[in-house]
């Protein structure tokens, strides 16, 4: 049997420093964070899921919670990751037809789903109903500045869009007395 090499006593944090050095050499860790997000073709920086804007929207969403009356509501979930959202939409009559007066969401979701729902509700407010009904998950990714997500995380972006569209359809199908005036 072979003798183990003499190591001597380890200093506190030695293993962590070794791992940090390995990660930095591989392009991850602090060194990668200092350099920013990786570049895509054409020199444009790719947006990462842990981008500060996404984390900020997750921690402090602007359109989460319901206040006042809404014309339509819908809920949905993503059974693969456990996201569950409810979306409510209020409409108003404008010159060219109906428009989204307010949109809000509530529920339990991952950071990407919550942040995507928040930016969707904010951007959809003020749009005509036809423009809002034509929104897609690609629009949300473009609003994030070209966020690239894999197939599994795509559901986190598509869930708020699909639930929003169902709430908008419910609002358009159910005329309220205030909308008919």
N, C-alpha and C positions, 0 to 999 in steps of 0.2 A: 504494500500500500504506500502511496505517495504522501509525503509530509505537506501540510498546508504551508503556504508562504507566510512568514511572520508579518502581521499587519501592524501591530502596535495599537495603542489606544486611538480611537477616532475622536476628532473634534466635533463639537455640536454643529449640526447643519451641514456636515461634509457631504452626506449622500444627496441632500437637496441641491447643493452647489454643483455636484457632478451631473445630476439630471438636468438642471437648468442649462449647463454647458452643452449637453447633448441636444436639447431642444433648440437652442439658439443656432447650433451648427446645422441643424436640419431645416432651418427657416421658420421655426415656430418660437413662441415664447416672447420675451421682451424685445429682442432684436427685431423680430418681424413686426411687432406692434409699433416700434419706433419708425419703421420704414413705411408704415401705412398699409393699406389694402393692396393685394396683388394687382398687377396691371393686366388689362385685357388687350386684345389686338387694337391698334390705333392709339395706344397710350392712355385710354380712358381707365380710370380706376374702377375695379369691380367693387360693389357694395357687399359687405358681409353681414350675416345674420346678427352678429354681435356688434354691429355699427352703433355708435352712440345715439343716433336719432331713433333707431328702432327700440333700443333699451329705454330711452327717455319716454317714448310713446307708450311703452308697456307699463312703466312705473307710474306715469301721470297721464292717463288718457284724457282727452278733452271732451269726448262725446260719449262717455260711459255713464249710464244712469238715465232714468226716465223722469221727465218733469212735464206736466201738462197733458193735454189730450193728444192722442195720435189716431190716425185714420186706418192704419194697417199694421199688423204685427205678424211675425213668423219666427220660428225657432228651428234650429238644426244642430246636428252634432257630427263629429268625425270620430267614428268608433275606433279607428286605428291609433289615435293619440289621446283621446279623451276630451277633446275640445267640445264645448257646448255653448252656443250663443243664442240670444234672442235679439231681434232687431225690430224697431218700431219706426214708422215713417209718418210724418204729417205733411199733407199737401196743401197748396194754396192755388187759387185761380190767378193766372196771369194773362197777358194779352194773347199769347199764342197757345193757350191751353193750361194744363196743369203743370205745376213745378213743385219740387221738394222744398218744403218750408223748413222742416227739421228732420233729422235722422239721428237715432241713438241706438246703442247696443248695451247689452249686459250679459254676463255669464262668466264661465270659467274656461280659460283657454291659455295656450302657451304664449310666449312673448311675441312670436311672429304673427300668430293669429290675432292677438289683442291689438298689436300695433297696426296691422293691416286693416282691421275693422275700424280702428280709430281714424286712420287717414282716409278710408273710404267714406265714412259718415261725414267727415269734415268737407271733403271735396264734393260729395253728392249734394250737400245742402246748397240750394240756389240753382241747381241744374233743372232743366225741363224734364218732365217725366220720361220723354222719349230718349233723351241723352242718358239719363240715369239707367234706364232699362237696357241700354246697349253697353254698359260697362262690363269689363271682363277682368279676370285675374291678371292678365298682361298689363292692363292699365295701372293696376295697383303696383305691380313690380316696376313699371316705368316711373311712377310717382316716387318710388324709393330711389330713383337714380340708376336703374338698371340692375336691381337685385337679381342675382342668379340663385335659384333654389333647385334642389334635386327633386326627383319624382315623389319622394315621401313627404317632403316639406311643402310641396305644391298644394296639397290639400289644406294646409294651414292658411294659405293665401286665398284659395278658392272658396272656402267655407263662408267667410263674411260676404263675399260677392253673391253667392247663391242664396243665402238667407235674406240679404238685402233685396234681391230681385223678387223673391216670394212675398216679402212684406210690401214692396211697391205694387205688385200685382193685386194683393189683397186690398190695398188702399184705393187703387183705381177701380176695382170692382164694387166696392162698398161706398156709394155716395153718401155723404153726410149732409145734414140740413144746412150747415154753415157753408159748404162748398156749392150748394145749389143756388144760393142767394146772389 
